[in-house]
Amino acid sequence: MKFSQLGQRLAAGSGIELLMDDLGHALSGKGPAMHMLGGGNPAHIPEMEEVWARRMQELVNDAPGLRRTLAIYDPPRGNPRCIAALADLLNREFGWPVTAENIAVTPGGQTAFFFLFNLFSGPAEDGTLGKILFPITPEYIGYANQSLTEGGLVGRQPLIIKTGPHRFRYQIDFDALALGPDVRAMCISCPTNPSGNVLAPAEMRRLADVASKHHIPLIIDNAYGAPFPGILFAESLPIWSPETIHVMSLSKLGLPGTRTAFVVGPPHVASAVSSMMAVTGLANGNFGQSIVCPLMESGEIVRLSREVVGPYYRAKRDKALAAIAEFFPEDRPYFLHEPDGAMFLWLWLPGARITSRELYDRLKARGVLVVPGEYFFFGLSEASTDHHRHECVRISFAMDEDAARAGIRIIGEEIAKAWD
Ligand SMILES: Cc1ncc(COP(=O)(O)O)c(C=O)c1O
């Protein structure tokens, strides 16, 4: 048996696979009990679980609805009623002039990015190699292996701004963006996984202007953003232009098992995504759409995001920050990215004598799972990020608060030795 070159690339393993594997083993209960500060699994929020249970019950009691959900293929673009409901919601909430033509459903955001990155990156008709540019790297680990073309993803280093004794933030280095003709799209997750960064409104507007000027799409990954799930603790700008493409997922609202996301962009992009869906998967799963459709029609999904999901994660973030203040060594030069959104703290240990990979191993041996930062620095040459890529780890605060506190205490003990 011989795998193709492409097969080998896709099957060669990746940061995301290592992460999912570690998580899977820890959750399977076979290894030692783990403090799970690694994964991106959303928390199980009791109020949201009640909503899902109620919606499932309503579906079971609605024979035609149940038949449509279980026994009928939707069109590849997605369920027309659900798509219309999202278009109306975006009109109402943000005043975006979108219709059903702007929207296509995909099996989760991960697949949406696979489609979009390969729609825009790779060899073009004129023989050039199209690229997706990430204006701030580190970026979401799950993008790293998604271009079918080697070299199809490129990153840019951000500015690093120290904002307090133990705080910093990344900012786009607009002078270094250097958009050549090979850049066919830009992409940013906002709030960002892993750093929790939220672009300031002026920064977002400026980035959108750069995309417009170059006539390339700006892909905005709203996995944690507005209007759902709303895991946002800072002001953000829900921007719409002929060049913006938003990806909105149901996962962090609490429905990762339904594998449902929406691409909202120019009609020809939504239509291309729908064609790619037909080729690769025929149609989407119907469950997620059936569950949330009435919640979109009534606007309940926005209320739940603002009043339940957002505040739930904010409280968890605050507890994690309090544990850090208590357990991290005040006299050591550790820095946390400003935690503006998502469910992670991004820890930077400038000048540490151990790499983030060594720290990960030490923590794992003590029963604490984090994610070593190096996997988030794809699309950059090793030299360009010198030490920074080996000095960061991602800590999730989505899990049980006692586990988060116990894990943070152990991380504090380990980083106290990191500069010795
Ligand atoms: C920033 C970001 N984008 C996309 C995804 C993909 O999520 P899903 O495929 O479940 O929608 C994730 C999942 O963790 C994420 O953190």
The ligand as an ORCA input file, in Angstrom:
! r2SCAN-3c Opt
* xyz 0 1
  C     -10.962     29.339     16.856
  C     -11.643     28.072     16.487
  N     -12.129     27.955     15.255
  C     -12.766     26.847     14.855
  C     -12.932     25.786     15.706
  C     -13.617     24.579     15.187
  O     -14.748     24.271     15.911
  P     -15.959     23.446     15.323
  O     -15.453     22.655     14.137
  O     -16.395     22.573     16.446
  O     -16.987     24.451     14.900
  C     -12.447     25.859     17.020
  C     -12.583     24.721     17.955
  O     -12.006     24.664     19.002
  C     -11.794     27.049     17.420
  O     -11.296     27.192     18.652
*
